[in-house]
Amino acid sequence: MIPISWLMSASNDQLLHFETARLNKAAILEKEAKAMRDEADDQRIEAGVAAWLREHRQEMLSTVGTHLESVTEISRKNVA
C-alpha cells in the first residue's frame, strides 16, 4: 500500500503516473480474471458432457448398434 504521506506530497505528474499505473494493473488483472472465468466455464461444460455420457452412453451405443445392424442388413440385400 502506498504511504499517504507520499500521496499528499506527490506532484500532479507523479499522481497522474501513479493513477495510470494502477488503472493499467487493474485492467491486466481483470483480463486475467476473465480468462480464468472462461477456462472455468469450459471445464464445467466438459464435466457436464462427461456426466451426460455416463448416464446415456449405453443407451446411445445400443441405439447406434441397432441402426448399424439395420444398415448392414439392407446393404447385404442390395448387394445380393
Rosetta constraint file for C-alpha pairs under 8 A:
AtomPair CA 2 CA 6 HARMONIC 7.23 0.50
AtomPair CA 2 CA 7 HARMONIC 7.47 0.50
AtomPair CA 3 CA 7 HARMONIC 6.71 0.50
AtomPair CA 4 CA 8 HARMONIC 6.13 0.50
AtomPair CA 5 CA 9 HARMONIC 6.25 0.50
AtomPair CA 6 CA 10 HARMONIC 5.78 0.50
AtomPair CA 7 CA 15 HARMONIC 7.17 0.50
AtomPair CA 10 CA 14 HARMONIC 5.74 0.50
AtomPair CA 10 CA 15 HARMONIC 6.19 0.50
AtomPair CA 11 CA 15 HARMONIC 6.18 0.50
AtomPair CA 12 CA 16 HARMONIC 6.01 0.50
AtomPair CA 13 CA 17 HARMONIC 6.12 0.50
AtomPair CA 14 CA 18 HARMONIC 6.03 0.50
AtomPair CA 15 CA 19 HARMONIC 5.98 0.50
AtomPair CA 16 CA 20 HARMONIC 6.05 0.50
AtomPair CA 17 CA 21 HARMONIC 6.03 0.50
AtomPair CA 18 CA 22 HARMONIC 6.20 0.50
AtomPair CA 19 CA 23 HARMONIC 6.16 0.50
AtomPair CA 20 CA 24 HARMONIC 6.06 0.50
AtomPair CA 21 CA 25 HARMONIC 6.19 0.50
AtomPair CA 22 CA 26 HARMONIC 6.09 0.50
AtomPair CA 23 CA 27 HARMONIC 6.16 0.50
AtomPair CA 24 CA 28 HARMONIC 6.29 0.50
AtomPair CA 25 CA 29 HARMONIC 6.21 0.50
AtomPair CA 26 CA 30 HARMONIC 6.12 0.50
AtomPair CA 27 CA 31 HARMONIC 6.17 0.50
AtomPair CA 28 CA 32 HARMONIC 6.25 0.50
AtomPair CA 29 CA 33 HARMONIC 6.05 0.50
AtomPair CA 30 CA 34 HARMONIC 6.13 0.50
AtomPair CA 31 CA 35 HARMONIC 6.30 0.50
AtomPair CA 32 CA 36 HARMONIC 6.23 0.50
AtomPair CA 33 CA 37 HARMONIC 6.14 0.50
AtomPair CA 34 CA 38 HARMONIC 6.09 0.50
AtomPair CA 35 CA 39 HARMONIC 6.19 0.50
AtomPair CA 36 CA 40 HARMONIC 6.09 0.50
AtomPair CA 37 CA 41 HARMONIC 6.12 0.50
AtomPair CA 38 CA 42 HARMONIC 6.25 0.50
AtomPair CA 39 CA 43 HARMONIC 6.23 0.50
AtomPair CA 40 CA 44 HARMONIC 6.26 0.50
AtomPair CA 41 CA 45 HARMONIC 6.22 0.50
AtomPair CA 42 CA 46 HARMONIC 6.23 0.50
AtomPair CA 43 CA 47 HARMONIC 6.14 0.50
AtomPair CA 44 CA 48 HARMONIC 6.14 0.50
AtomPair CA 45 CA 49 HARMONIC 6.32 0.50
AtomPair CA 46 CA 50 HARMONIC 6.31 0.50
AtomPair CA 47 CA 51 HARMONIC 6.17 0.50
AtomPair CA 48 CA 52 HARMONIC 6.07 0.50
AtomPair CA 49 CA 53 HARMONIC 6.11 0.50
AtomPair CA 50 CA 54 HARMONIC 6.17 0.50
AtomPair CA 51 CA 55 HARMONIC 6.48 0.50
AtomPair CA 52 CA 56 HARMONIC 6.13 0.50
AtomPair CA 52 CA 57 HARMONIC 7.93 0.50
AtomPair CA 53 CA 57 HARMONIC 4.88 0.50
AtomPair CA 56 CA 60 HARMONIC 6.18 0.50
AtomPair CA 57 CA 61 HARMONIC 6.06 0.50
AtomPair CA 58 CA 62 HARMONIC 6.09 0.50
AtomPair CA 59 CA 63 HARMONIC 6.19 0.50
AtomPair CA 60 CA 64 HARMONIC 6.04 0.50
AtomPair CA 61 CA 65 HARMONIC 5.84 0.50
AtomPair CA 62 CA 66 HARMONIC 6.16 0.50
AtomPair CA 63 CA 67 HARMONIC 6.29 0.50
AtomPair CA 64 CA 68 HARMONIC 6.02 0.50
AtomPair CA 65 CA 69 HARMONIC 6.15 0.50
AtomPair CA 66 CA 70 HARMONIC 6.32 0.50
AtomPair CA 67 CA 71 HARMONIC 6.18 0.50
AtomPair CA 68 CA 72 HARMONIC 6.04 0.50
AtomPair CA 69 CA 73 HARMONIC 6.08 0.50
AtomPair CA 70 CA 74 HARMONIC 6.16 0.50
AtomPair CA 71 CA 75 HARMONIC 6.08 0.50
AtomPair CA 72 CA 76 HARMONIC 6.24 0.50
AtomPair CA 73 CA 77 HARMONIC 6.40 0.50
AtomPair CA 74 CA 78 HARMONIC 6.27 0.50
AtomPair CA 75 CA 79 HARMONIC 6.18 0.50
AtomPair CA 76 CA 80 HARMONIC 6.15 0.50
